[in-house]
Amino acid sequence: MNFKGSTTSIVLVLMAISLMSVTSLQQDVFAQILGISLTAEASEGSDTISIHGQTASQVTDITFTVTSPDGFNRLAVDQVTPDENGNYSTEFKISPLWKQNGFYTITAMQSVHDNSLYSMSVMVEVINEMATETLVTESNLETGIFVPKQEDLSQKGLKMRANAMEGSTTIGITGHSDRSNIDITLKVIAPNGNVVSVEQITPGLDGNFAKDITTGGPLWTQDGIYTVIAQQGESSEHKASVGVEIIDGVVIPEFGSIAALILAVAIISIIAVSAKSKLSIMPRY
């Protein structure tokens, strides 16, 4: 019996299982052919907010509500029936009831027997009873992908992520804010507390923002965790930070504890199989 060949096969299988397990653990989304999209549009100084979108359920009416910035008052209600393709549209007139300055929440909901089927919300800023320039869309219909709530960048306030590949000299920053009319200050702080980069970025009308940060150079010589801070105004809800490990001027991505555990189990299994067969994985000459 060829123990060496058997050992090699087992090693390859274990490594494949480990890679599949790590990949599956990193899948923090799941797909469904469901959902609804919601878009709000308004011109600067307009008294009208246009609403349109699409739903996967063409047989259920959509109920709309408008809630004041403080969350206590429901200022308007509407109901429409989507067409045969799931498309719908309506509009809201800003009235004297919209006297608070701030972000009004417009929610679209479809229900069956008092149970929520689909729900989606967008936020529109109103100042002195007039809309600011708005074009915002929220959707889980087009891609069919649902992101867990704790990772949802469309929540109230400012949310931010950092993405980078191992060995890269570029950190990709992406995020979302419920304020589209205020610039975001992006600051990078070295492990020793020195500020290595300061930039200002302007979010899009939908509140999304993105920026690439280049590492390396004389300010990035210290190894350790560099902190990226995004600040929009003075509110604590509009401040976010994320840490990125830099070694020798390049990115070292975080290796999750669960993924590390799986890899460790695979390595132990490989060692156990090799010891049992009394053969080395490496060829002998």
SVG drawing of the C-alpha trace seen along z (x, -y; Angstrom):
<svg xmlns="http://www.w3.org/2000/svg" viewBox="-55 -78 74 80">
<polyline fill="none" stroke="black" stroke-width="0.4" points="0.0,0.0 1.3,-3.4 1.2,-5.3 3.0,-8.3 0.4,-8.7 -2.4,-8.3 -0.9,-10.8 -0.6,-13.4 -4.2,-12.9 -5.4,-13.3 -3.3,-16.5 -4.8,-17.9 -8.3,-17.1 -7.8,-18.7 -6.4,-21.8 -9.3,-22.1 -11.8,-21.6 -10.0,-24.3 -10.1,-26.8 -13.8,-26.0 -14.6,-26.5 -12.7,-29.8 -14.4,-31.1 -17.8,-30.1 -17.3,-31.8 -16.4,-35.0 -19.7,-35.0 -21.6,-37.5 -24.4,-37.8 -27.1,-35.5 -29.1,-35.6 -32.8,-35.5 -35.0,-36.4 -37.0,-38.9 -37.1,-42.5 -38.0,-46.1 -36.2,-49.2 -37.0,-52.7 -35.8,-56.0 -36.5,-59.6 -35.7,-62.6 -36.1,-66.3 -34.6,-69.5 -33.0,-72.1 -35.7,-74.3 -38.5,-72.1 -41.7,-71.5 -42.2,-68.1 -40.4,-64.8 -40.8,-62.2 -40.9,-58.5 -40.5,-55.5 -39.1,-52.0 -39.8,-48.3 -41.0,-45.4 -40.9,-41.6 -44.5,-41.4 -46.9,-42.9 -50.1,-41.8 -49.7,-43.7 -50.3,-47.4 -47.4,-49.5 -48.0,-51.8 -45.8,-54.8 -45.2,-56.8 -43.2,-60.0 -41.7,-60.4 -40.3,-63.6 -36.6,-64.0 -37.3,-63.5 -39.1,-60.2 -42.2,-61.1 -44.6,-62.4 -46.1,-60.6 -46.7,-63.5 -48.0,-61.8 -49.4,-58.4 -50.0,-57.1 -50.8,-53.8 -50.2,-52.7 -50.6,-49.5 -47.5,-48.4 -48.0,-47.6 -47.6,-44.2 -43.9,-44.6 -43.7,-45.6 -43.0,-49.3 -44.6,-52.0 -44.4,-55.8 -45.9,-58.5 -45.0,-61.9 -45.2,-63.9 -45.8,-67.6 -43.9,-69.4 -46.5,-71.1 -46.3,-73.4 -46.4,-70.2 -42.8,-69.6 -41.6,-72.4 -38.5,-70.7 -35.2,-71.1 -33.5,-67.8 -33.8,-64.4 -37.3,-63.0 -37.7,-59.2 -39.8,-57.9 -40.7,-54.2 -42.3,-51.9 -43.9,-48.7 -45.8,-45.8 -47.8,-43.7 -49.8,-40.5 -52.4,-39.8 -50.6,-42.4 -47.3,-40.7 -44.5,-42.8 -43.5,-41.4 -41.0,-44.0 -39.8,-47.2 -37.4,-49.9 -36.6,-53.4 -34.8,-56.5 -34.0,-59.8 -34.6,-63.2 -33.3,-66.5 -35.8,-69.4 -34.7,-72.9 -37.2,-75.7 -40.0,-73.6 -38.0,-73.1 -36.1,-70.0 -32.4,-70.0 -31.1,-68.4 -31.8,-64.7 -31.2,-61.5 -31.1,-58.5 -31.9,-54.9 -32.0,-51.9 -32.6,-48.4 -32.3,-44.7 -34.1,-43.8 -31.6,-44.5 -28.8,-42.2 -31.0,-40.0 -28.3,-40.3 -29.3,-41.0 -26.5,-42.3 -26.8,-41.6 -28.1,-44.6 -24.9,-45.2 -23.0,-45.6 -25.7,-47.8 -24.1,-51.0 -27.4,-52.7 -28.1,-53.1 -28.4,-56.4 -25.2,-58.3 -21.9,-57.5 -20.5,-54.0 -17.2,-53.1 -15.2,-50.1 -11.6,-49.6 -10.6,-47.1 -7.2,-46.1 -5.3,-43.0 -2.3,-41.6 0.9,-43.3 -1.0,-46.2 0.1,-49.8 -3.5,-51.0 -6.3,-51.0 -9.8,-51.3 -12.2,-53.3 -15.9,-53.0 -18.9,-54.2 -22.2,-55.9 -23.6,-58.8 -27.2,-60.1 -25.8,-63.6 -25.0,-64.3 -24.4,-68.0 -21.5,-68.0 -17.9,-67.2 -16.1,-64.3 -12.7,-64.7 -10.6,-61.6 -7.6,-61.4 -5.0,-58.6 -3.1,-58.3 0.1,-56.2 0.7,-53.8 2.8,-56.5 0.0,-59.0 1.3,-61.1 -1.1,-62.2 0.2,-60.9 -2.7,-62.0 -5.6,-64.4 -8.1,-64.7 -11.6,-66.0 -14.1,-64.1 -17.6,-65.0 -20.3,-62.2 -22.6,-61.7 -26.2,-62.6 -27.0,-59.1 -24.6,-59.6 -22.1,-57.1 -18.4,-57.9 -15.1,-56.2 -11.4,-57.1 -8.1,-55.3 -5.3,-55.9 -1.8,-55.1 0.6,-53.8 4.4,-53.9 6.8,-56.8 8.6,-58.4 5.4,-58.9 4.5,-55.2 7.7,-53.7 6.4,-52.6 5.0,-49.0 1.6,-48.5 -2.0,-49.5 -2.8,-52.7 -6.2,-54.2 -8.4,-55.7 -10.9,-58.2 -13.9,-59.7 -15.5,-62.7 -18.5,-64.7 -19.5,-67.6 -19.5,-67.4 -22.0,-64.6 -20.7,-61.4 -23.0,-59.5 -21.1,-60.9 -17.7,-59.7 -16.3,-56.3 -12.8,-54.7 -11.2,-51.5 -7.7,-50.0 -5.4,-48.7 -2.1,-46.9 0.9,-48.1 4.2,-46.3 7.1,-47.6 4.7,-50.1 2.3,-47.4 -1.1,-46.1 -1.3,-43.0 -5.0,-42.0 -6.6,-40.8 -6.9,-37.0 -10.1,-36.1 -10.0,-34.0 -12.4,-31.4 -10.6,-31.1 -7.3,-30.8 -8.8,-28.0 -9.9,-26.1 -6.4,-26.4 -4.9,-25.2 -7.1,-22.2 -6.1,-21.4 -2.4,-21.7 -2.8,-19.4 -4.7,-16.9 -1.9,-16.9 0.7,-16.4 -1.3,-13.5 -1.7,-11.8 2.0,-12.2 2.9,-10.8 0.6,-7.8 2.0,-6.9 5.5,-7.5 6.2,-9.3 7.3,-12.8 5.2,-15.0 8.4,-16.3 10.1,-13.8 13.3,-12.2 16.3,-11.8"/>
</svg>
